[in-house]
Amino acid sequence: MTGSIVIRKCQSLEEFHLCVALQREIWQEADLEIEPATAFVVAANTGGQVLGAFDGERLAGYTLAVAGIRDGLPYLHSHMTGIRAGYRDHGIGRMLKLFQREEALSRNIRLICWTFDPLEFRNAYFNFNRLGAISRIYLPNFYGVTSSPLHRGLATDRLLAEWHLDSPRVMAAAAGAPVQIPEFPAVIEMPAAPDDGPSVIPGQSSEQLAGIQERLRNEFTKYFQRRYAAVAVRRDAAARGYVLCPWSDF
């Protein structure tokens, strides 16, 4: 499938509207929480990014990023990446991220950040083990409680992923090398799941997930206060959870 996919910048108003339509299809959010086409226009024209994965004329996925300043330096905040159903699990998300990295580096931007739900363990594997990102900041209920059924009525707790684009770990990950897991790390355990699907355990109630969320919030906060960073996940029979180590170890 990826052989027919072309990654490129979205530039026309028509293409921005395609992104909005796909956003609505993926997240199923109320109109109040949908990013309008004007947000894509502004991002594309103020140093951000609107990138599309096109299968011919069909939009298979997109990434929206906005420009920002962090520690006095320019960076990109990657606000959302969405892949159309039927195109997922074919490497298109990775293609978008690697194009995003190259485009940023071409403008001397060396950092891209984004948020993700720590309950979404498959996303964590992609961010840490496949892309080489790290996390050092936990954001409780970052977006507030939303109308999206995908958020299940939970607080929108998020980890902040930091993608240091020209760091050795990210360059190695971009080349396809496996991320090195520290030998004696700290681990935040995750419950067992049958298929490493998008939620912790398919079929769990919101109350059960809220309890897991509270435990993760407490444990991440504790480790981050001790200057640890989340750098990988383990998802084998022996251990399933987040791997953390002191910042100085990488």
Helices and strands as residue ranges (DSSP letters): G 2-4, E 5-9, H 13-27, G 31-33, H 37-45, E 49-55, E 58-70, E 73-83, H 92-106, E 111-116, H 121-125, I 126-130, E 134-139, G 149-151, E 158-164, H 168-174, E 186-189, H 206-225, E 228-235, E 240-246, G 247-249
